[in-house]
């Protein structure tokens, strides 16, 4: 009985996330070793795990490597401050780059999900209650028109 109850709780939690508005999520940096060089963000990786040390020895690679983000990626990285929502970041990207980055939100969502899969950022669900209030206001407006 306990297991069935736990499965239902997990299912309900996932269901709630499915109803979330991803644009209200707040990305937060987890990867804390990065720097700015020549207007680009470079993520710096230290390869100090035992298996990484062995592979480094095998292929004669340095113990530190970096990855440069392009202009758009660097801008997104710098806008991730743990307070701005995905929507806020998208609006700022659109302001800065204009039509050259369209479709902004589709590209941004794919990019921040990629950063999350790599373990470089995480998300807070943000204030999903705002979404519910907006939906309620929309319903009220609809009823006023009738």
FIDOLO-283120 format. One record per atom (N, C-alpha, C): x, y, z; atom name; residue number from 1. Coordinates in Angstrom, 2 decimals, m for minus. Each point is the difference from the previous one (the first is absolute). Layout:
N
R       c1       c2       c3  zavex  lumvo
R        X        Y        Z     CA    NUM
...
# end
This chain:
146
R       c1       c2       c3  zavex  lumvo
R     0.83    m1.19     0.00      N      1
R    m0.83     1.19     0.00     CA      1
R     0.87     1.26     0.00      C      1
R     1.04    m0.02     0.80      N      2
R     0.90     1.15     0.09     CA      2
R     0.62     0.31    m1.37      C      2
R     0.47    m1.03    m0.72      N      3
R     0.61     0.20    m1.31     CA      3
R    m0.97     0.61    m0.99      C      3
R    m1.24    m0.47    m0.02      N      4
R    m1.01     0.56    m0.89     CA      4
R    m0.24     1.46     0.29      C      4
R    m0.02     0.35     1.28      N      5
R    m0.20     1.39     0.41     CA      5
R     1.16     0.88    m0.45      C      5
R     1.23    m0.55     0.14      N      6
R     1.19     0.75    m0.41     CA      6
R    m0.01     0.23    m1.51      C      6
R    m0.39    m1.01    m0.77      N      7
R    m0.05     0.14    m1.45     CA      7
R    m1.00     1.07    m0.40      C      7
R    m1.15     0.02     0.67      N      8
R    m1.02     1.01    m0.29     CA      8
R     0.52     1.40     0.29      C      8
R     0.74     0.15     1.11      N      9
R     0.57     1.31     0.35     CA      9
R     0.98     0.45    m1.07      C      9
R     0.87    m0.91    m0.43      N     10
R     0.97     0.35    m1.03     CA     10
R    m0.70     0.35    m1.29      C     10
R    m1.04    m0.76    m0.35      N     11
R    m0.74     0.26    m1.23     CA     11
R    m0.67     1.37     0.06      C     11
R    m0.59     0.34     1.15      N     12
R    m0.65     1.30     0.15     CA     12
R     1.02     1.13    m0.10      C     12
R     1.19    m0.22     0.59      N     13
R     1.04     1.02    m0.06     CA     13
R     0.43     0.23    m1.44      C     13
R     0.21    m1.09    m0.76      N     14
R     0.36     0.13    m1.41     CA     14
R    m1.11     0.69    m0.77      C     14
R    m1.24    m0.34     0.34      N     15
R    m1.14     0.61    m0.68     CA     15
R    m0.02     1.50     0.24      C     15
R     0.30     0.42     1.23      N     16
R     0.06     1.43     0.31     CA     16
R     1.07     0.69    m0.83      C     16
R     1.16    m0.65    m0.16      N     17
R     1.07     0.59    m0.79     CA     17
R    m0.41     0.11    m1.46      C     17
R    m0.77    m0.97    m0.49      N     18
R    m0.46     0.05    m1.38     CA     18
R    m0.89     1.21    m0.23      C     18
R    m0.71     0.43     1.03      N     19
R    m0.89     1.14    m0.13     CA     19
R     0.74     1.32     0.19      C     19
R     1.25    m0.07     0.45      N     20
R     0.78     1.22     0.23     CA     20
R     0.25     0.75    m1.30      C     20
R     0.16     1.29     0.14      N     21
R     0.40     0.84    m1.11     CA     21
R     1.52     0.11     0.07      C     21
R     0.71    m0.60    m0.95      N     22
R     1.47    m0.02     0.02     CA     22
R     0.57     1.41    m0.05      C     22
R    m0.72     0.94    m0.61      N     23
R     0.50     1.38    m0.09     CA     23
R     0.10     0.66     1.38      C     23
R    m0.69    m0.57     1.00      N     24
R     0.08     0.54     1.36     CA     24
R     1.11    m0.65     0.82      C     24
R     0.66    m1.01    m0.55      N     25
R     1.11    m0.64     0.70     CA     25
R     1.16     0.99     0.12      C     25
R     0.76    m0.17     1.08      N     26
R     1.14     0.87     0.27     CA     26
R     1.28    m0.84    m0.06      C     26
R     0.81     0.20    m1.06      N     27
R     1.26    m0.76    m0.08     CA     27
R     1.04     0.54     0.98      C     27
R     0.79    m0.93     0.55      N     28
R     1.08     0.36     0.94     CA     28
R     1.25    m0.74    m0.42      C     28
R     1.13     0.69     0.06      N     29
R     1.28    m0.61    m0.39     CA     29
R     0.44    m1.00     1.07      C     29
R     0.43    m1.17    m0.45      N     30
R     0.61    m0.99     0.88     CA     30
R     1.50    m0.09    m0.27      C     30
R     0.37     0.23    m1.26      N     31
R     1.41    m0.04    m0.39     CA     31
R     0.60     1.36     0.34      C     31
R     0.88     0.01     0.98      N     32
R     0.47     1.29     0.51     CA     32
R     1.39     0.41    m0.47      C     32
R     0.62    m0.79    m0.85      N     33
R     1.31     0.40    m0.51     CA     33
R    m0.15     0.43    m1.47      C     33
R    m0.03     1.30    m0.16      N     34
R    m0.12     0.59    m1.33     CA     34
R     0.63     1.38     0.03      C     34
R     0.31     0.51    m1.18      N     35
R     0.59     1.34    m0.08     CA     35
R    m0.38     0.63    m1.33      C     35
R     0.21     1.30    m0.08      N     36
R    m0.28     0.74    m1.23     CA     36
R     1.33     0.39    m0.62      C     36
R     0.16    m0.37    m1.28      N     37
R     1.17     0.39    m0.77     CA     37
R    m0.47     0.48    m1.36      C     37
R     0.44     1.16    m0.38      N     38
R    m0.33     0.56    m1.32     CA     38
R    m1.50    m0.06    m0.28      C     38
R    m0.80     0.44     0.97      N     39
R    m1.46     0.07    m0.10     CA     39
R    m0.68    m1.35    m0.16      C     39
R     0.68    m1.07     0.35      N     40
R    m0.60    m1.33    m0.04     CA     40
R     0.13    m0.64     1.38      C     40
R    m1.00    m0.80     0.34      N     41
R     0.07    m0.76     1.24     CA     41
R     0.69    m1.33    m0.30      C     41
R     0.95    m0.36     0.86      N     42
R     0.69    m1.27    m0.10     CA     42
R    m0.33    m0.81     1.25      C     42
R    m0.58    m1.17    m0.19      N     43
R    m0.23    m0.92     1.11     CA     43
R     1.28    m0.79     0.19      C     43
R     0.48    m0.08     1.22      N     44
R     1.28    m0.66     0.29     CA     44
R    m0.27    m1.31     0.72      C     44
R     0.64    m1.06    m0.47      N     45
R    m0.19    m1.33     0.56     CA     45
R     1.32    m0.54     0.53      C     45
R    m0.02    m0.44     1.25      N     46
R     1.17    m0.62     0.63     CA     46
R    m0.21    m1.51    m0.04      C     46
R     0.91    m0.70    m0.63      N     47
R    m0.11    m1.45    m0.15     CA     47
R     0.85    m0.67     1.07      C     47
R    m0.59    m0.15     1.19      N     48
R     0.78    m0.53     1.11     CA     48
R    m0.58    m1.27     0.61      C     48
R    m1.00    m0.60    m0.65      N     49
R    m0.50    m1.29     0.47     CA     49
R     1.00    m1.07    m0.45      C     49
R     0.00    m1.11     0.68      N     50
R     0.99    m1.05    m0.27     CA     50
R    m0.08    m0.47    m1.45      C     50
R    m1.18    m0.26    m0.49      N     51
R    m0.13    m0.49    m1.38     CA     51
R     0.44     1.07    m1.00      C     51
R    m0.31     1.27     0.32      N     52
R     0.43     1.09    m0.89     CA     52
R     1.52     0.14     0.00      C     52
R     0.62    m0.20     1.17      N     53
R     1.46     0.06     0.07     CA     53
R     0.62    m1.09    m0.86      C     53
R    m0.58    m1.18     0.06      N     54
R     0.52    m1.11    m0.80     CA     54
R    m0.14     0.29    m1.50      C     54
R    m1.17     0.47    m0.41      N     55
R    m0.23     0.32    m1.42     CA     55
R     0.93     1.12    m0.43      C     55
R     0.18     1.01     0.86      N     56
R     0.92     1.10    m0.32     CA     56
R     1.41    m0.54    m0.23      C     56
R     0.42    m0.91     0.87      N     57
R     1.33    m0.59    m0.13     CA     57
R     0.10    m0.78    m1.31      C     57
R    m1.06    m0.72    m0.33      N     58
R    m0.03    m0.83    m1.20     CA     58
R     0.11     0.83    m1.27      C     58
R    m0.73     1.10    m0.07      N     59
R    m0.04     0.81    m1.23     CA     59
R     0.77     1.31     0.13      C     59
R     0.70     0.15     1.09      N     60
R     0.82     1.19     0.26     CA     60
R    m0.78     1.30    m0.17      C     60
R    m1.04     0.13     0.82      N     61
R    m0.83     1.21     0.01     CA     61
R     0.29     0.78     1.28      C     61
R    m0.22     1.31    m0.01      N     62
R     0.21     0.80     1.22     CA     62
R    m1.08    m0.31     1.05      C     62
R     0.31     0.34     1.26      N     63
R    m0.96    m0.28     1.06     CA     63
R    m1.11     1.06     0.08      C     63
R     0.14     1.06    m0.77      N     64
R    m1.04     1.04    m0.05     CA     64
R    m0.33     0.27    m1.47      C     64
R    m1.28     0.07    m0.29      N     65
R    m0.41     0.37    m1.35     CA     65
R    m1.10     1.04     0.11      C     65
R    m0.26     0.66    m1.11      N     66
R    m1.07     1.00     0.01     CA     66
R    m0.84    m0.12    m1.25      C     66
R    m1.16     0.60     0.06      N     67
R    m0.92    m0.01    m1.13     CA     67
R    m0.54     1.41    m0.17      C     67
R     0.20     0.56    m1.19      N     68
R    m0.48     1.35    m0.28     CA     68
R    m1.46    m0.05    m0.43      C     68
R    m0.81     0.88     0.55      N     69
R    m1.38     0.15    m0.44     CA     69
R    m0.04     1.09    m1.06      C     69
R    m0.87    m0.14    m0.98      N     70
R    m0.12     1.04    m1.03     CA     70
R    m0.66     1.24     0.61      C     70
R    m0.20     1.02    m0.81      N     71
R    m0.51     1.28     0.52     CA     71
R    m1.37    m0.16     0.65      C     71
R    m0.88    m0.73    m0.64      N     72
R    m1.34    m0.21     0.54     CA     72
R     0.05    m0.84     1.27      C     72
R     0.77    m1.09    m0.04      N     73
R     0.15    m0.86     1.18     CA     73
R     0.64     0.74     1.17      C     73
R     0.99     0.84    m0.30      N     74
R     0.65     0.79     1.05     CA     74
R    m0.98     0.98     0.63      C     74
R    m0.84     0.62    m0.83      N     75
R    m0.98     0.95     0.51     CA     75
R    m0.99    m0.71     0.91      C     75
R    m0.48    m1.17    m0.44      N     76
R    m0.93    m0.77     0.84     CA     76
R     0.67    m0.36     1.32      C     76
R     1.24    m0.49    m0.06      N     77
R     0.72    m0.40     1.22     CA     77
R     0.09     1.17     0.99      C     77
R     0.32     1.17    m0.53      N     78
R     0.14     1.18     0.87     CA     78
R    m1.34     0.47     0.57      C     78
R    m1.09    m0.28    m0.71      N     79
R    m1.33     0.39     0.48     CA     79
R    m0.55    m0.98     1.04      C     79
R     0.59    m1.19     0.09      N     80
R    m0.43    m0.97     1.01     CA     80
R     0.57     0.46     1.34      C     80
R    m0.87     0.59     0.82      N     81
R     0.45     0.55     1.28     CA     81
R    m0.73    m0.61     1.20      C     81
R    m0.84    m1.00    m0.25      N     82
R    m0.75    m0.62     1.10     CA     82
R    m1.25     0.77     0.37      C     82
R    m0.28     1.10    m0.70      N     83
R    m1.20     0.81     0.28     CA     83
R    m0.87     0.14    m1.25      C     83
R     0.63     0.14    m1.15      N     84
R    m0.72     0.22    m1.26     CA     84
R    m0.64    m1.30    m0.48      C     84
R    m1.23     0.09    m0.46      N     85
R    m0.68    m1.16    m0.56     CA     85
R     0.46    m0.23    m1.43      C     85
R    m0.36    m1.14    m0.54      N     86
R     0.31    m0.30    m1.40     CA     86
R    m0.66     1.07    m0.88      C     86
R    m1.19     0.41     0.36      N     87
R    m0.70     1.05    m0.75     CA     87
R     0.78     1.32     0.03      C     87
R     0.48     0.39     1.19      N     88
R     0.79     1.24     0.13     CA     88
R     1.24    m0.06    m0.90      C     88
R     0.69    m1.14     0.05      N     89
R     1.22    m0.16    m0.79     CA     89
R    m0.33     0.09    m1.49      C     89
R    m1.08    m0.66    m0.41      N     90
R    m0.42     0.03    m1.41     CA     90
R    m0.29     1.42    m0.47      C     90
R    m0.68     0.77     0.85      N     91
R    m0.32     1.39    m0.37     CA     91
R     1.27     0.83    m0.15      C     91
R     0.97    m0.20     0.89      N     92
R     1.26     0.75    m0.09     CA     92
R     0.81    m0.42    m1.23      C     92
R    m0.05    m1.29    m0.33      N     93
R     0.70    m0.48    m1.21     CA     93
R    m0.63     0.63    m1.23      C     93
R    m1.33     0.04    m0.01      N     94
R    m0.71     0.57    m1.15     CA     94
R     0.32     1.49    m0.15      C     94
R     0.10     0.70     1.13      N     95
R     0.36     1.43    m0.04     CA     95
R     1.40     0.19    m0.58      C     95
R     0.94    m0.84     0.45      N     96
R     1.39     0.18    m0.41     CA     96
R     0.25    m0.44    m1.45      C     96
R    m0.55    m1.14    m0.41      N     97
R     0.34    m0.57    m1.30     CA     97
R    m1.05     0.24    m1.08      C     97
R    m1.20     0.42     0.40      N     98
R    m1.04     0.27    m0.99     CA     98
R    m0.42    m1.25    m0.76      C     98
R    m0.39     0.20    m1.26      N     99
R    m0.52    m1.12    m0.79     CA     99
R     1.04    m1.08    m0.35      C     99
R     1.28     0.29     0.19      N    100
R     1.03    m0.98    m0.36     CA    100
R    m0.04    m1.24     0.88      C    100
R    m0.67     0.06     1.14      N    101
R    m0.02    m1.15     0.90     CA    101
R    m1.37    m0.69     0.04      C    101
R    m0.86     0.35    m0.92      N    102
R    m1.34    m0.61    m0.02     CA    102
R     0.09    m1.44    m0.50      C    102
R    m0.80    m0.90     0.47      N    103
R    m1.00     0.12     1.07     CA    103
R     0.68    m0.05     1.37      C    103
R    m0.05     1.10     0.72      N    104
R     0.76     0.18     1.25     CA    104
R    m0.31    m1.06     1.04      C    104
R    m1.26    m0.14     0.34      N    105
R    m0.34    m0.85     1.14     CA    105
R     0.23    m1.48    m0.29      C    105
R    m0.25    m0.43    m1.22      N    106
R     0.26    m1.39    m0.35     CA    106
R     1.49    m0.30     0.11      C    106
R     0.81     0.90    m0.53      N    107
R     1.46    m0.19     0.06     CA    107
R     0.50     0.06     1.44      C    107
R    m0.51     0.97     0.75      N    108
R     0.44     0.17     1.39     CA    108
R    m0.36    m1.22     0.83      C    108
R    m1.22    m0.49    m0.15      N    109
R    m0.43    m1.16     0.79     CA    109
R     0.87    m1.22    m0.32      C    109
R     0.28    m0.22    m1.28      N    110
R     0.87    m1.12    m0.37     CA    110
R     1.39     0.17     0.62      C    110
R     0.51     1.22    m0.02      N    111
R     1.35     0.26     0.51     CA    111
R     0.09    m0.19     1.51      C    111
R    m0.95     0.56     0.76      N    112
R     0.08    m0.13     1.46     CA    112
R    m0.27    m1.44     0.43      C    112
R    m0.81    m0.72    m0.75      N    113
R    m0.20    m1.43     0.31     CA    113
R     1.29    m0.78    m0.26      C    113
R     0.73     0.38    m1.05      N    114
R     1.30    m0.63    m0.27     CA    114
R     0.96     0.27     1.16      C    114
R     0.08     1.27     0.43      N    115
R     0.87     0.35     1.13     CA    115
R    m0.37    m0.80     1.24      C    115
R    m1.30    m0.20     0.20      N    116
R    m0.48    m0.76     1.15     CA    116
R     0.38    m1.48    m0.12      C    116
R    m0.16    m0.58    m1.18      N    117
R     0.38    m1.41    m0.19     CA    117
R     1.48    m0.21     0.24      C    117
R     0.82     0.96    m0.35      N    118
R     1.45    m0.10     0.22     CA    118
R     0.35     0.20     1.48      C    118
R    m0.95     0.47     0.80      N    119
R     0.25     0.20     1.43     CA    119
R     0.61     1.36     0.32      C    119
R    m0.04     0.92    m0.95      N    120
R     0.62     1.30     0.20     CA    120
R    m0.95     1.01     0.62      C    120
R    m1.31    m0.24    m0.13      N    121
R    m1.00     0.84     0.66     CA    121
R    m1.09    m0.90     0.57      C    121
R    m0.81     0.58     0.87      N    122
R    m1.19    m0.68     0.50     CA    122
R    m1.15     0.99    m0.09      C    122
R    m1.18    m0.45     0.33      N    123
R    m1.17     0.88    m0.06     CA    123
R    m0.77    m0.01     1.31      C    123
R    m0.52     1.17     0.35      N    124
R    m1.05     0.09     1.00     CA    124
R    m1.29     0.15    m0.79      C    124
R    m1.08    m0.50     0.51      N    125
R    m1.27     0.04    m0.75     CA    125
R    m0.52     1.41    m0.17      C    125
R     0.55     0.95     0.73      N    126
R    m0.49     1.37    m0.11     CA    126
R    m1.35     0.13     0.67      C    126
R    m0.65     1.11    m0.23      N    127
R    m1.29     0.26     0.63     CA    127
R    m1.11    m0.46    m0.93      C    127
R    m0.33    m1.28     0.08      N    128
R    m1.04    m0.55    m0.85     CA    128
R    m1.38     0.53     0.38      C    128
R    m0.12     0.57     1.20      N    129
R    m1.27     0.59     0.42     CA    129
R    m0.35     1.19    m0.90      C    129
R     1.00     0.70    m0.51      N    130
R    m0.23     1.12    m0.91     CA    130
R    m0.78    m0.51    m1.21      C    130
R     0.37    m1.17    m0.48      N    131
R    m0.68    m0.59    m1.15     CA    131
R    m1.47    m0.23     0.33      C    131
R    m0.26    m0.54     1.20      N    132
R    m1.39    m0.26     0.38     CA    132
R    m0.79     1.30     0.09      C    132
R     0.62     1.04     0.54      N    133
R    m0.67     1.31     0.09     CA    133
R    m0.30     0.53    m1.39      C    133
R     0.97    m0.15    m0.92      N    134
R    m0.21     0.46    m1.37     CA    134
R    m1.14    m0.76    m0.67      C    134
R    m0.07    m1.32     0.26      N    135
R    m1.09    m0.80    m0.57     CA    135
R    m1.34     0.44     0.57      C    135
R    m0.05     0.29     1.30      N    136
R    m1.23     0.46     0.63     CA    136
R    m0.42     1.34    m0.58      C    136
R     0.97     0.92    m0.17      N    137
R    m0.30     1.31    m0.58     CA    137
R    m0.53    m0.15    m1.43      C    137
R     0.57    m0.94    m0.75      N    138
R    m0.45    m0.25    m1.36     CA    138
R    m1.46    m0.46     0.00      C    138
R    m0.32    m0.89     0.95      N    139
R    m1.38    m0.50     0.12     CA    139
R    m0.94     1.15     0.34      C    139
R     0.42     0.87     0.92      N    140
R    m0.83     1.14     0.40     CA    140
R    m0.23     0.90    m1.19      C    140
R     1.05     0.28    m0.78      N    141
R    m0.14     0.85    m1.19     CA    141
R    m0.96    m0.63    m1.01      C    141
R     0.10    m1.31    m0.15      N    142
R    m0.91    m0.70    m0.93     CA    142
R    m1.45     0.15     0.43      C    142
R    m0.22    m0.13     1.32      N    143
R    m1.38     0.13     0.51     CA    143
R    m0.52     1.43    m0.11      C    143
R     0.87     0.98     0.13      N    144
R    m0.41     1.39    m0.12     CA    144
R    m0.49     0.30    m1.42      C    144
R     0.66    m0.63    m0.99      N    145
R    m0.37     0.22    m1.40     CA    145
R    m1.37    m0.57    m0.32      C    145
R    m0.39    m1.08     0.73      N    146
R    m1.30    m0.63    m0.24     CA    146
R    m1.07     0.83     0.57      C    146
# end
